Amino acid sequence: MLTTTDRPALRRSHQGTGEVAHGTHGAHGSSNPFRVLRVFRGLIFPGLAAAALAGTPPTTTADGFAVPQPGHQFVFPRDHGSHPDFKIEWWYLTGHLFAAPRTGDAPPRRFGFQATFFRQAGPRPAAGTAPDPNSNFGSAHLFLAHMALVDVATGRFLHQERLNREGWDAGAAIDTLAVRNGNWSLELAEPADASPTPTLRLHGGIHADATFTLTLRAEKPLVLFGENGLSRKGSDPTAASYYLTFTRLAVAGDLTLRAERGAETLRVTGEAWMDHEISSSQLSAGQVGWDWLSVQFKDRRELMLYRLRRRDGSADPASTLTWIDAAGRPQRAPFTWEVLSRWTSPATGASYPARIRISTTDPASGQPVTFTAEPLVAAQELPGTLGGVPYWEGACRIRDAAGNEAGSAYLELTGYAKDLKL
């Protein structure tokens, strides 16, 4: 749903069209603290080693925003809401929807959807100065939102962006989950629900082409990624987030599609994934973007992977893969990432990985396992017209080593059209 020099290089070796990240000790001297990174037969070990992350991060960034701290005690529903002391925050929903076919013998109609609400804080006043009472309305925070829908049968990909200042047309509550941008909204069904498996409501759409109203019920407890919710994104101690996720949400609701032949409303069901990240810096110097993958396997387990990409194309040691077992417990594992094919955007010219092979260790068996992520539709790029950040965000299927469909996924690829700066 994120590094500077003096860390071991991770290089790519090319095998046909593949790109495989391999670990190496690099060329730095023995004083380099990142020599403690563990690598095993080319596998990236998940996350920086503990010794490399030792030390307490500053409480604020140089520009005055809060920095995620170890040992934070989360309180819900408050921590589902907005955290305005932090510079960057997002609530990120992706999922797969199925509708009954028009004829009884046809397979269900399949859709992928994305609904994302971003909050970006404006500049803080200088220390010792009060905010300007004559400043423009709503300048403290900007709210960006993205909506996307892909119709797998037709390949039709719909998307829309919105950018609004905080105020009457956009905002987020601080005491519960209630974020809005125009008539798009995401909220807890019961605002005071502090349970680990609440129900959410989403209302969204794409221009005049589609609208959807969905109820999303958490089937597993909230997962705190990283160290008790503190997810490091590099050696810079400010490059971190609080990372909270519902890895499996049961979805039901209505999807209305409009085309030249008229409108149709479909009753849809499916599954979704929701990330909530809170930070003031998602990238360190030298990082240009990330590859993120969320997987929902048919055996009721999930997997989250983020591969933080450096300017030379290598993976930062902070890159991480985490399994979530059937009971909702997370466990990290080493991994490799191999690009099997690519897709080039006709709009931005960016060349994105398309089919990806992931090799890792299955914590249930302790044995090596390989699976492939492949897009359901090739063209799922969002152009970033308002936010200025083109990226690919797409619905995928997961195949096991034998080629059988083992689950569904969403893949996010950033920093390919231009360097990402967060």
C-alpha positions as CSV (number, residue, x, y, z in Angstrom):
1,M,0.0,0.0,0.0
2,L,7.3,3.8,0.9
3,T,18.8,5.1,1.2
4,T,21.4,6.8,1.6
5,T,25.0,5.8,1.2
6,D,26.9,3.7,3.6
7,R,24.8,0.5,3.2
8,P,25.5,-2.7,1.3
9,A,24.7,-2.7,-2.3
10,L,22.1,-5.0,-3.7
11,R,22.6,-5.6,-7.4
12,R,20.5,-7.0,-10.1
13,S,21.6,-9.9,-12.3
14,H,19.9,-10.2,-15.6
15,Q,18.7,-13.6,-16.8
16,G,16.8,-13.1,-20.0
17,T,14.1,-10.6,-19.2
18,G,14.3,-11.3,-15.5
19,E,15.7,-9.0,-12.8
20,V,16.7,-10.8,-9.6
21,A,17.7,-8.9,-6.5
22,H,20.7,-10.4,-4.8
23,G,22.4,-9.5,-1.6
24,T,26.1,-8.6,-1.3
25,H,28.3,-7.0,1.3
26,G,29.1,-4.0,-0.8
27,A,32.4,-2.1,-0.9
28,H,32.3,-0.1,2.3
29,G,34.7,-0.4,5.2
30,S,34.3,-2.4,8.3
31,S,32.8,0.6,10.1
32,N,29.6,0.3,8.0
33,P,26.8,-0.7,10.4
34,F,24.9,-2.3,7.6
35,R,27.3,-5.2,7.3
36,V,25.0,-6.9,9.8
37,L,22.4,-7.3,7.1
38,R,21.8,-11.0,6.8
39,V,21.7,-12.5,3.3
40,F,21.2,-16.2,2.4
41,R,21.8,-17.5,-1.1
42,G,20.7,-14.2,-2.7
43,L,17.5,-13.8,-0.6
44,I,16.8,-10.4,0.8
45,F,16.3,-10.8,4.6
46,P,13.1,-8.9,5.6
47,G,14.0,-5.6,7.1
48,L,17.2,-4.1,8.4
49,A,18.9,-6.0,11.1
50,A,18.1,-4.8,14.6
51,A,21.6,-3.5,15.3
52,A,21.5,-1.3,12.2
53,L,18.2,0.2,13.5
54,A,19.5,0.8,17.1
55,G,18.9,4.2,18.6
56,T,15.9,6.4,19.2
57,P,14.6,8.4,16.3
58,P,14.0,12.1,16.7
59,T,10.6,13.1,17.8
60,T,10.2,15.5,14.9
61,T,11.6,16.1,11.4
62,A,13.6,19.1,10.5
63,D,10.4,20.8,9.3
64,G,8.6,20.1,12.5
65,F,6.4,17.1,11.8
66,A,6.1,14.1,14.2
67,V,8.2,11.0,13.6
68,P,6.8,7.5,14.4
69,Q,8.3,6.2,17.7
70,P,9.0,2.7,18.9
71,G,6.7,1.4,21.6
72,H,3.7,3.4,20.5
73,Q,0.5,2.2,22.2
74,F,-2.4,2.3,19.6
75,V,-5.9,3.2,20.9
76,F,-8.9,2.5,18.7
77,P,-11.0,3.8,17.1
78,R,-8.9,6.9,17.6
79,D,-5.9,5.5,15.7
80,H,-8.1,4.6,12.7
81,G,-8.6,8.4,12.3
82,S,-6.4,11.2,11.2
83,H,-3.0,12.2,12.7
84,P,-2.5,15.8,11.8
85,D,0.9,16.1,13.6
86,F,2.3,13.8,10.9
87,K,3.0,15.1,7.4
88,I,1.7,12.2,5.3
89,E,-1.2,9.8,5.8
90,W,-3.2,7.4,3.7
91,W,-6.1,5.0,3.9
92,Y,-5.7,2.6,1.0
93,L,-8.3,0.1,-0.1
94,T,-7.8,-2.5,-2.9
95,G,-9.9,-5.5,-3.7
96,H,-11.6,-7.9,-6.0
97,L,-15.4,-7.9,-6.7
98,F,-17.6,-10.5,-8.3
99,A,-21.1,-10.1,-9.7
100,A,-23.6,-12.7,-10.8
101,P,-23.5,-13.4,-14.5
102,R,-26.2,-12.3,-16.9
103,T,-26.8,-15.9,-17.8
104,G,-26.8,-18.9,-15.4
105,D,-24.0,-20.8,-17.1
106,A,-21.5,-17.9,-17.4
107,P,-18.7,-17.3,-14.9
108,P,-19.1,-14.5,-12.4
109,R,-18.2,-11.0,-13.7
110,R,-14.9,-9.9,-12.1
111,F,-13.8,-6.4,-11.2
112,G,-10.8,-4.9,-9.3
113,F,-11.1,-1.7,-7.4
114,Q,-9.0,0.9,-5.6
115,A,-10.1,3.6,-3.3
116,T,-7.4,5.8,-1.7
117,F,-7.7,8.8,0.6
118,F,-4.5,10.8,1.2
119,R,-3.8,13.6,3.6
120,Q,-0.7,15.9,3.1
121,A,0.1,18.5,5.6
122,G,1.2,22.0,4.5
123,P,4.3,23.8,5.7
124,R,4.5,24.3,9.5
125,P,4.9,27.9,10.8
126,A,8.4,28.7,12.0
127,A,9.2,27.9,15.6
128,G,7.8,30.6,18.0
129,T,5.4,32.0,15.4
130,A,1.6,31.7,15.4
131,P,-0.3,30.6,12.2
132,D,-1.3,33.4,10.0
133,P,-5.0,34.1,10.7
134,N,-5.3,35.6,7.2
135,S,-3.9,32.5,5.4
136,N,-6.0,30.8,2.7
137,F,-8.9,28.7,3.8
138,G,-7.9,25.1,4.5
139,S,-4.2,25.5,3.8
140,A,-3.1,23.3,6.8
141,H,-3.8,20.1,4.9
142,L,-4.5,18.9,1.4
143,F,-6.6,15.9,0.7
144,L,-6.0,13.9,-2.5
145,A,-8.1,10.9,-3.4
146,H,-7.9,8.2,-6.1
147,M,-10.6,5.9,-7.4
148,A,-10.1,3.1,-10.0
149,L,-12.1,0.2,-11.3
150,V,-11.1,-2.4,-13.8
151,D,-13.6,-4.6,-15.7
152,V,-11.7,-7.8,-16.2
153,A,-13.9,-9.2,-19.0
154,T,-13.7,-6.0,-21.2
155,G,-10.3,-4.7,-20.0
156,R,-12.0,-1.3,-19.4
157,F,-10.0,0.7,-16.8
158,L,-11.7,3.7,-15.1
159,H,-9.9,6.1,-12.8
160,Q,-10.3,9.5,-11.3
161,E,-8.4,11.8,-9.0
162,R,-9.5,14.6,-6.7
163,L,-7.5,17.3,-4.8
164,N,-9.2,19.5,-2.2
165,R,-8.1,21.7,0.6
166,E,-9.2,20.8,4.1
167,G,-12.7,22.3,4.8
168,W,-16.2,21.9,3.6
169,D,-15.2,19.6,0.7
170,A,-12.6,17.3,2.3
171,G,-11.4,16.3,5.7
172,A,-10.8,13.5,8.2
173,A,-11.9,13.0,11.8
174,I,-9.2,12.6,14.5
175,D,-11.2,10.4,16.9
176,T,-12.5,7.7,14.5
177,L,-12.3,6.6,10.9
178,A,-14.3,9.2,8.9
179,V,-12.5,10.5,5.9
180,R,-14.1,12.2,2.9
181,N,-13.3,14.0,-0.4
182,G,-16.3,15.4,-2.1
183,N,-19.0,12.7,-2.1
184,W,-16.4,10.0,-1.6
185,S,-16.1,8.7,1.9
186,L,-14.7,5.9,4.1
187,E,-15.9,5.5,7.7
188,L,-16.5,3.0,10.5
189,A,-20.1,1.7,10.4
190,E,-20.2,2.3,14.1
191,P,-18.0,5.3,14.9
192,A,-17.1,4.1,18.4
193,D,-16.2,0.6,17.4
194,A,-13.0,-0.3,19.1
195,S,-13.1,-4.0,18.2
196,P,-10.2,-5.7,16.3
197,T,-12.6,-6.7,13.5
198,P,-14.9,-3.7,12.7
199,T,-17.1,-3.0,9.8
200,L,-16.4,-0.2,7.3
201,R,-18.4,1.6,4.7
202,L,-17.1,3.0,1.5
203,H,-18.8,5.2,-1.1
204,G,-16.9,6.1,-4.2
205,G,-17.1,6.4,-8.0
206,I,-15.4,7.3,-11.2
207,H,-16.7,10.4,-13.0
208,A,-20.2,9.5,-14.5
209,D,-19.0,6.1,-15.4
210,A,-19.3,4.2,-12.1
211,T,-20.5,4.5,-8.5
212,F,-20.2,1.9,-5.7
213,T,-21.4,1.7,-2.1
214,L,-19.7,-1.2,-0.3
215,T,-19.8,-2.6,3.2
216,L,-16.4,-4.1,4.3
217,R,-16.3,-6.5,7.3
218,A,-12.9,-7.4,8.8
219,E,-12.5,-11.2,8.9
220,K,-9.2,-11.0,10.7
221,P,-7.8,-8.7,13.4
222,L,-5.9,-5.6,12.5
223,V,-2.2,-6.5,11.7
224,L,0.6,-4.2,12.9
225,F,3.4,-4.5,10.4
226,G,7.0,-3.9,11.4
227,E,7.9,-3.9,15.1
228,N,4.5,-3.5,16.8
229,G,3.3,-1.2,14.0
230,L,6.6,0.7,13.4
231,S,7.6,0.0,9.9
232,R,11.1,1.2,9.0
233,K,11.7,2.2,5.3
234,G,15.5,2.8,5.5
235,S,18.4,3.8,7.6
236,D,17.3,7.4,8.0
237,P,15.5,7.3,11.4
238,T,12.8,9.5,10.1
239,A,12.0,7.2,7.2
240,A,9.3,5.1,8.9
241,S,5.6,4.8,9.3
242,Y,3.0,3.4,11.6
243,Y,1.6,0.6,9.4
244,L,-1.9,-0.8,10.2
245,T,-3.7,-3.2,8.0
246,F,-6.9,-5.2,7.6
247,T,-5.6,-8.0,5.4
248,R,-8.9,-9.6,4.6
249,L,-12.2,-7.7,4.5
250,A,-15.4,-9.4,3.3
251,V,-17.1,-7.0,0.8
252,A,-20.7,-6.7,-0.2
253,G,-22.6,-3.9,-1.9
254,D,-23.8,-2.3,-5.2
255,L,-21.8,-1.3,-8.3
256,T,-23.5,0.8,-10.9
257,L,-21.9,1.1,-14.4
258,R,-22.9,3.6,-17.0
259,A,-22.2,3.3,-20.7
260,E,-23.8,4.4,-24.0
261,R,-26.3,1.5,-23.7
262,G,-27.5,2.8,-20.3
263,A,-26.9,2.0,-16.7
264,E,-26.8,-1.3,-14.8
265,T,-26.5,-1.9,-11.1
266,L,-24.8,-5.1,-10.0
267,R,-24.9,-6.7,-6.6
268,V,-21.3,-7.5,-5.8
269,T,-19.3,-9.5,-3.2
270,G,-15.7,-10.1,-2.8
271,E,-12.6,-9.4,-0.7
272,A,-10.5,-6.3,0.0
273,W,-7.3,-5.2,1.8
274,M,-6.9,-1.9,3.6
275,D,-3.6,-0.2,4.6
276,H,-3.5,2.8,6.9
277,E,0.0,4.4,7.0
278,I,1.0,7.4,9.1
279,S,4.4,9.0,8.6
280,S,6.3,12.2,7.9
281,S,8.9,10.6,5.5
282,Q,8.4,7.4,3.5
283,L,11.7,7.5,1.6
284,S,15.4,8.0,2.4
285,A,18.0,9.7,0.2
286,G,18.8,7.4,-2.8
287,Q,15.4,5.7,-2.9
288,V,13.2,6.5,-5.9
289,G,10.1,4.4,-5.4
290,W,8.8,1.0,-4.3
291,D,7.1,-2.2,-5.5
292,W,4.3,-3.3,-3.2
293,L,2.3,-6.5,-3.3
294,S,-0.6,-7.7,-1.2
295,V,-1.8,-11.3,-1.7
296,Q,-4.9,-13.1,-0.4
297,F,-4.3,-16.9,-0.8
298,K,-7.2,-19.3,-1.1
299,D,-6.0,-21.1,2.0
300,R,-7.0,-18.0,4.1
301,R,-3.4,-16.7,4.5
302,E,-2.1,-13.4,3.2
303,L,1.3,-11.9,2.2
304,M,2.6,-8.4,2.1
305,L,5.8,-7.4,0.3
306,Y,7.4,-4.0,-0.2
307,R,10.6,-3.7,-2.2
308,L,12.2,-0.3,-1.7
309,R,14.0,0.6,-4.9
310,R,17.2,2.6,-5.1
311,R,18.3,4.9,-7.9
312,D,20.5,2.2,-9.5
313,G,17.6,-0.2,-9.6
314,S,18.7,-2.3,-6.6
315,A,16.6,-3.1,-3.6
316,D,17.2,-1.3,-0.3
317,P,17.9,-3.7,2.7
318,A,14.8,-2.4,4.4
319,S,12.7,-4.3,1.8
320,T,10.3,-6.7,3.6
321,L,8.1,-9.7,3.0
322,T,5.6,-10.7,5.7
323,W,3.2,-13.7,5.8
324,I,-0.1,-13.5,7.8
325,D,-1.3,-16.9,8.9
326,A,-5.0,-18.0,9.1
327,A,-5.3,-16.6,12.6
328,G,-3.9,-13.2,11.6
329,R,-0.4,-13.6,13.0
330,P,2.4,-12.0,11.0
331,Q,5.8,-13.6,10.3
332,R,8.6,-12.2,8.1
333,A,10.5,-14.3,5.6
334,P,13.4,-13.8,3.1
335,F,12.5,-13.4,-0.6
336,T,13.7,-12.8,-4.1
337,W,11.9,-10.7,-6.8
338,E,12.2,-11.6,-10.4
339,V,10.7,-9.7,-13.3
340,L,9.5,-12.0,-16.0
341,S,8.0,-9.5,-18.4
342,R,7.3,-5.7,-18.6
343,W,4.6,-3.4,-19.9
344,T,5.2,0.0,-21.3
345,S,2.7,2.8,-20.8
346,P,1.6,4.6,-23.9
347,A,0.7,7.6,-21.8
348,T,3.9,8.2,-19.7
349,G,6.4,5.9,-21.5
350,A,7.2,4.2,-18.2
351,S,8.3,0.6,-18.4
352,Y,6.7,-1.3,-15.5
353,P,7.3,-4.9,-14.3
354,A,4.3,-7.0,-15.3
355,R,4.6,-10.7,-14.4
356,I,6.6,-11.1,-11.2
357,R,8.0,-14.3,-9.7
358,I,8.5,-14.3,-5.9
359,S,10.6,-16.9,-4.2
360,T,10.4,-17.2,-0.4
361,T,10.1,-19.6,2.5
362,D,6.6,-20.8,3.6
363,P,6.6,-20.5,7.4
364,A,3.9,-23.2,7.6
365,S,6.2,-25.8,6.2
366,G,9.6,-24.3,6.4
367,Q,10.1,-25.2,2.7
368,P,11.0,-22.9,-0.3
369,V,8.0,-21.7,-2.3
370,T,7.6,-19.8,-5.5
371,F,4.6,-18.0,-7.0
372,T,3.9,-15.7,-9.8
373,A,1.8,-12.5,-9.8
374,E,0.3,-11.6,-13.2
375,P,-2.0,-8.7,-14.0
376,L,-5.7,-9.4,-14.9
377,V,-5.4,-6.4,-17.3
378,A,-2.2,-4.9,-18.5
379,A,-3.2,-1.2,-18.6
380,Q,-3.9,-0.2,-15.0
381,E,-1.7,2.9,-14.8
382,L,-3.0,6.0,-12.9
383,P,-1.5,9.1,-14.6
384,G,-1.1,11.3,-11.5
385,T,-2.5,14.3,-13.2
386,L,-3.3,16.1,-9.9
387,G,-0.9,14.6,-7.5
388,G,2.0,14.6,-10.0
389,V,2.9,11.0,-9.4
390,P,2.1,8.5,-12.2
391,Y,2.1,4.9,-10.9
392,W,0.7,1.4,-11.8
393,E,-1.8,-0.1,-9.4
394,G,-3.4,-3.2,-10.6
395,A,-5.5,-6.3,-9.9
396,C,-3.6,-9.5,-10.3
397,R,-4.0,-13.3,-9.9
398,I,-1.5,-15.5,-8.1
399,R,-0.3,-18.8,-9.6
400,D,1.7,-21.4,-7.7
401,A,4.8,-23.2,-9.1
402,A,2.5,-25.7,-10.9
403,G,0.5,-22.9,-12.6
404,N,-2.6,-23.3,-10.6
405,E,-4.5,-20.1,-9.4
406,A,-3.7,-19.9,-5.7
407,G,-5.1,-16.5,-4.8
408,S,-5.6,-12.9,-5.8
409,A,-3.4,-9.8,-5.4
410,Y,-2.9,-6.1,-5.9
411,L,0.4,-4.8,-7.2
412,E,1.6,-1.2,-6.8
413,L,4.6,0.1,-8.8
414,T,5.9,3.6,-8.1
415,G,8.9,5.7,-9.3
416,Y,9.0,4.2,-12.8
417,A,7.7,7.3,-14.7
418,K,9.6,9.7,-12.4
419,D,11.3,9.6,-9.0
420,L,9.0,9.5,-6.1
421,K,9.6,12.0,-3.3
422,L,7.8,11.5,0.0
